[in-house]
Amino acid sequence: MTEIRDIRVPPRIDSLPLPDRETRRAPTQDWRFTFQGQKFDYQGGKILLNNQNLAELIGENLTHLSAQYWTTMTRRLARYRDWASLHIDDPDALAKFSALLHAFMTKIFGRVKKKFDETIDGVSFHLEDGQLLLNGVNVNAFLEMAKKHRSEKGKIFLKGLRNRLAILQTNRGGNSNYEKIRETVDRLASAIEKELLHYSMNVIELPPPSLPPGKV
């Protein structure tokens, strides 16, 4: 009969040595991706665009850059997401990356929609901190600059701004977003008209007619 002391107990699972493939540190995932000249990366929980934190880029420029810029950006981010889903093997990192990218795209889509809502007959408008932007031009700032440095170019540009304001005034069509800026538009239109009065009309002065010989 076999003695109890001679029975060999198999080692516990948690005391077994790990295979080499599990003891070796997994190689760092390469998140670098280039598309249409833009370089994307993902490091330390941050999505980088040309080595700049994308969160900061969006936070600082979302209200200023054009809708076209941001729609292009979302297309590039979508390509980056598709590339990462095929090339990254770390499921946890990929999940965090996807959640962050989705949050950025949702924020951008919201802003793009707002920009399209704030458009009348091709004139985009946005009021921020009392400053009216028409197609990206700060009307308040340009008017003040034009007052200090009157020039023919300034006059032409002011007329262009006045025409854009007129489009908003005549084609608002019950736009709820326009109602928020109506008073500002009317005030700036009047201010531009007043400023244009300082520019004299170009009058061509002709020399006096010559008298016939012998006539005084």
LUMBAMI-343795 format. One line per 2 residues: number of its first residue (from 0); their letters; for each residue x, y, z of C-alpha. Coordinates in pm, whole numbers, m for minus. Example, Ala and Ser with C-alpha at 12.3 -4.5 7.8 and 13.67 -1.06 7.14 Angstrom:
2
0	AS	1230,m450,780 ~ 1367,m106,714
***
This chain:
216
0	MT	0,0,0 ~ 138,335,m98
2	EI	229,555,193 ~ 54,889,211
4	RD	386,1062,228 ~ 482,916,m110
6	IR	182,1072,m290 ~ 296,1369,m499
8	VP	56,1662,m487 ~ 46,1858,m815
10	PR	159,2220,m781 ~ m103,2496,m750
12	ID	m196,2675,m1067 ~ m84,3014,m932
14	SL	260,2879,m852 ~ 332,2752,m1200
16	PL	586,2955,m1401 ~ 436,3170,m1676
18	PD	522,3092,m2036 ~ 779,3318,m2202
20	RE	518,3495,m2416 ~ 341,3611,m2097
22	TR	651,3718,m1907 ~ 775,3930,m2193
24	RA	641,4285,m2185 ~ 401,4351,m2467
26	PT	542,4591,m2723 ~ 407,4947,m2711
28	QD	131,5000,m2961 ~ 211,5244,m3240
30	WR	m81,5483,m3271 ~ 80,5708,m3530
32	FT	m139,5768,m3834 ~ m101,6015,m4119
34	FQ	m388,6115,m4347 ~ m406,6405,m4594
36	GQ	m89,6553,m4450 ~ m220,6552,m4091
38	KF	m33,6347,m3830 ~ m242,6180,m3560
40	DY	m123,6003,m3247 ~ m259,5877,m2914
42	QG	m41,5915,m2607 ~ m117,5931,m2236
44	GK	m490,5926,m2293 ~ m473,6220,m2535
46	IL	m538,6231,m2908 ~ m273,6445,m3074
48	LN	m293,6627,m3406 ~ 46,6740,m3535
50	NQ	176,6700,m3177 ~ m97,6926,m3036
52	NL	m358,6808,m2789 ~ m677,6780,m2995
54	AE	m891,6863,m2691 ~ m717,7201,m2661
56	LI	m740,7265,m3035 ~ m1115,7205,m3031
58	GE	m1173,7400,m2711 ~ m986,7708,m2835
60	NL	m1107,7715,m3197 ~ m1445,7545,m3223
62	TH	m1643,7870,m3238 ~ m1403,8052,m3470
64	LS	m1300,7814,m3747 ~ m1536,7746,m4035
66	AQ	m1788,7465,m4066 ~ m1591,7336,m4365
68	YW	m1279,7302,m4149 ~ m1462,7100,m3886
70	TT	m1645,6874,m4131 ~ m1306,6795,m4287
72	MT	m1170,6728,m3939 ~ m1447,6480,m3859
74	RR	m1378,6289,m4180 ~ m1013,6259,m4084
76	LA	m1099,6150,m3731 ~ m1332,5886,m3872
78	RY	m1047,5751,m4086 ~ m820,5748,m3780
80	RD	m1084,5552,m3587 ~ m1119,5298,m3869
82	WA	m741,5260,m3895 ~ m703,5209,m3518
84	SL	m974,4943,m3508 ~ m770,4739,m3758
86	HI	m418,4800,m3627 ~ m442,4827,m3247
88	DD	m452,4505,m3045 ~ m502,4654,m2696
90	PD	m880,4635,m2636 ~ m876,4852,m2321
92	AL	m674,5130,m2483 ~ m884,5105,m2798
94	AK	m1205,5142,m2596 ~ m1077,5456,m2421
96	FS	m952,5597,m2749 ~ m1284,5533,m2922
98	AL	m1482,5694,m2639 ~ m1263,6006,m2647
100	LH	m1280,6033,m3025 ~ m1658,5988,m3019
102	AF	m1689,6272,m2765 ~ m1485,6501,m2990
104	MT	m1688,6417,m3299 ~ m2017,6470,m3113
106	KI	m1899,6813,m2999 ~ m1787,6906,m3349
108	FG	m2112,6786,m3511 ~ m2309,6998,m3264
110	RV	m2109,7306,m3354 ~ m2133,7243,m3729
112	KK	m2512,7210,m3704 ~ m2527,7537,m3514
114	KF	m2320,7708,m3783 ~ m2559,7590,m4054
116	DE	m2857,7701,m3846 ~ m2696,8046,m3821
118	TI	m2690,8102,m4197 ~ m2924,8311,m4413
120	DG	m2876,8319,m4792 ~ m2511,8223,m4766
122	VS	m2431,8473,m4487 ~ m2324,8298,m4169
124	FH	m2358,8491,m3845 ~ m2255,8440,m3488
126	LE	m2273,8665,m3183 ~ m2013,8606,m2914
128	DG	m1940,8835,m2620 ~ m2121,9120,m2796
130	QL	m1910,9081,m3111 ~ m2093,8999,m3436
132	LL	m1913,8773,m3682 ~ m2031,8764,m4046
134	NG	m1870,8485,m4249 ~ m1592,8488,m3992
136	VN	m1534,8867,m4002 ~ m1567,9055,m3673
138	VN	m1789,9349,m3776 ~ m1742,9542,m3452
140	AF	m1364,9523,m3467 ~ m1340,9614,m3835
142	LE	m1571,9914,m3794 ~ m1357,10052,m3512
144	MA	m1041,10001,m3716 ~ m1198,10167,m4021
146	KK	m1289,10472,m3813 ~ m927,10517,m3706
148	HR	m774,10457,m4048 ~ m1008,10571,m4321
150	SE	m911,10452,m4668 ~ m1069,10363,m5001
152	KG	m1022,9992,m4928 ~ m1186,10036,m4591
154	KI	m1479,10211,m4756 ~ m1528,9923,m5001
156	FL	m1509,9666,m4724 ~ m1758,9858,m4511
158	KG	m2001,9865,m4803 ~ m1961,9489,m4835
160	LR	m2040,9441,m4466 ~ m2339,9673,m4496
162	NR	m2472,9463,m4787 ~ m2437,9145,m4582
164	LA	m2621,9304,m4292 ~ m2894,9408,m4535
166	IL	m2931,9047,m4646 ~ m2989,8943,m4286
168	QT	m3236,9226,m4232 ~ m3446,9153,m4542
170	NR	m3428,8770,m4556 ~ m3449,8663,m4194
172	GG	m3762,8455,m4268 ~ m3857,8403,m3905
174	NS	m3518,8251,m3824 ~ m3515,8209,m3445
176	NY	m3138,8244,m3436 ~ m3162,8579,m3615
178	EK	m3396,8717,m3349 ~ m3111,8683,m3099
180	IR	m2893,8920,m3300 ~ m3155,9146,m3460
182	ET	m3084,9450,m3240 ~ m2709,9412,m3289
184	VD	m2750,9386,m3668 ~ m2968,9700,m3681
186	RL	m2727,9894,m3460 ~ m2419,9798,m3662
188	AS	m2595,9869,m3993 ~ m2675,10222,m3873
190	AI	m2321,10271,m3745 ~ m2172,10165,m4079
192	EK	m2405,10395,m4272 ~ m2302,10683,m4046
194	EL	m1934,10603,m4098 ~ m1974,10591,m4476
196	LH	m2099,10951,m4467 ~ m1745,11058,m4378
198	YS	m1627,10948,m4720 ~ m1681,11229,m4970
200	MN	m1819,11150,m5313 ~ m1561,11134,m5587
202	VI	m1635,11449,m5788 ~ m1447,11507,m6112
204	EL	m1353,11874,m6141 ~ m1342,11990,m6503
206	PP	m1146,12298,m6610 ~ m1354,12604,m6693
208	PS	m1459,12630,m7058 ~ m1227,12835,m7274
210	LP	m1369,13151,m7433 ~ m1351,13221,m7806
212	PG	m1072,13451,m7919 ~ m1151,13816,m7867
214	KV	m1416,13740,m7604 ~ m1361,13845,m7247
***
